[in-house]
Amino acid sequence: MNLRLGRFGLQESACAVGLGALISGIFAVDVRDTFAQGNLCYAATAAGALLSLLLLMLLGRAMARFQAEDLGGLLLDGFGPVRGAALGLPLVLGLVLAAGLPLFRFSLAMERYIFVEADYVPIVLYLLPVLLLLVLSGMETVARMAKILLIPGAVALITTLLLASPAFDSAHLFPLFSPGFSAFIDQTGEALFRFLPPGVALFIAGRGCQGRANTLGGVSRGLLLGGAGAFLLHLGLGLTFFAPDMASLSAPVYCMTMAARQERMALRLDVLALFLWVATGLVVAAFYTYAAALLLCRLLDVKDVRPVGALLVLQVVGAVLLFNFDSDMILDLVRCVYRQGHLLLLLPLGPLVVRSLLQRRRP
Amino acid sequence: MKRAAFAALLLLLPLLAGCLGGVPLDKYCYVLDLGVERGDSMPYRFVFLLNEDTAGSEEEGGDKGQVSMVSAEERSLFAAIDALAGALPAQLSFERTTLLAFSRELAEAGEIVTVTDGALSRLKIRQNVRVIVVEGDLRDAFQGLVSEGDPSMNRLKTNVRLFEENYGYVEDWGLHAMREAFANETGDALLPYAGRVGGPLQPDIAGGQVYPYLGGKLLGEGQIKTSLAGSAVFAGERMVGVLSGQHTMLVLLAKGGFRAGHLRLPWKGEELDLALYSLGKPCRSWEEGTFICEIRLEVDLENPSQVDASSEELIAATEAWLTDELERVFRITAAAGADVFEVGREAICAFRSWDSWRACGFSARLQEIRPVFRVQVKLSHSPRDPALE
């Protein structure tokens, strides 16, 4: 057995989930479609985070009912080895895509605004060894890295908001609730794909978390903190740009740091903030990728997580490369991932939750 | 052993990128300022002020602070860069660009967007780069900014900030704000307007007396020959006129960007010099075609002992004069189709969707707006008692 799970506690779990919710909540947004008709994203982010928390709490309850220590075990216990494995595959795919979306946004920002002469592909390929190293190091390393990066992540969030604050204007939020209530429901659904993955990933790695209570505590605290951070940043974005202007930006979070006139001292802080975002984003991507690899190992009874992890890292990097591919079919596919990605997670988890609610507690 | 070797290899990786300074991969000419104006034989002339801060310059005895100016006439910015590629010792980089200057002719033709659209982001020019409109030949204007003590033209950039913060004569605009003003009808751009000292300048569209505070009308002469001369007023993407520093100050009073400034108040056939200080952001609102703006100011008499009047009289006169002037400037700019008071930012709050906002054609209805300005003045020096109250 070489699952590289290790042991980590409540703080590490909360940090991993918190950073995951923060990074996915901010950077896994389809900028063009979300802001084309107005800005509801900040409200949908808050609603999506709270709804995800509710769903994850129900999932935690299901694990308690089945006395499963992790999500892989729950799938196998709940549906048997064949059906459990089949239901687990969409989860793996969902986590791989969730890992790829923020990295795609970071790579775009670096290609457009930082590295003058570089192309998109070499920039993405630079992410590969770091991601591989983190995933192969295992969950304990990733969780401890997340704890270390909590302060830099908070610094990145605060720096970004502070740099943009001179450009804040409440008029940018208007027309208030512009695309309407149905768009709000749609965007809340999309937000589930940003806030479910960190919780699901921690449930998958629950065995290393020193007890179910720690896992649940990590998920709830992390999701609340990360969700609050993502909400604040989306509100900051809404205060900085009019929605149609934002729809035309490839990296709104980076652009918001340059929206206000700055004097020389603050001139390069935007790049520093982006560097911190990228470092945090890499750990989050490693967290999701490792969790996907671990789930696959559990479901297919593979004893070594490293080859599976390496394979999934290649898939994540491949997805990041594919997301930027200039073709209508790929663009439609990427749009589908943003809009319907949450179904990849909800389809397997929904029946589990329903079944646990209907089933009596095991003696 | 394997781990140690792997770690050593990782440590050596930065050498491949030239991060440790041993391998200068390329040399760059950093464009500090970029100007665009009409060309003689091609549509546009692009003027670049360069800082030849190249990787090997120190070793080769180069001067790090040295600047030079180059220009090229072409149809687009990319073509101009290509044309200059063979004539420069290094590749152009726009990473350090801090000023974009457009000639008045180009701004009046509404071609700023045509020239810059797409090009600036592809060249990685930062969104917060400062934008100004310049009167006359850009090469002359740039040359006028270069002095012995300040070869990189920082003085003009500092002056924009200084005049905005201390006097309210200009507003500091960045590329992002300008694009936003061009794209959404929520307010029009009011870019700093610069010209040669003593050279011809456009008259103020609001008329009235122009005081000799700013460039073009400066009573003194210094090393720097190009200076700020007020603000270029835009209606959408097209420049429609110029506002003097004093009238810009009135606009900033109503917009909320004003901090402190000076005013000459007509008083019994003479003029009183007043220092103005903002007492907080103005309270702005929009009520069915009426723009209401309440402004609170502290006024300080510069020579209190010379004024023969009560505080009440002076306060009433200042409030009345400022109210009249604000309304006058508002109506003149609205008649030119320019929403420099950014009334659109208040009006958009009454709309439920972007489609309905766009359909209403707010810019075309600017003249129908009824402005209501309420100025509240607090006098910090009483004319009868020059000591601070």
Interface residues (C-beta under 8 A of the other chain):
Chain A: Q37 G38 R112 Y113 I114 V116 E117 A167 D169 A171 F174 P175 L176 F177 S178 P179 G180 F241 F242 A243 P244 D245 C255 M258 A259 A260 R261 Q262 E263
Chain B: D26 S93 E95 S121 K124 R126 Q127 N128 R130 R161 D172 W173 G174 H176 A177 R179 E180 A183 N184 T186 R345 E346 I348 C349 F351 R352 S353 W354 D355 S356 W357
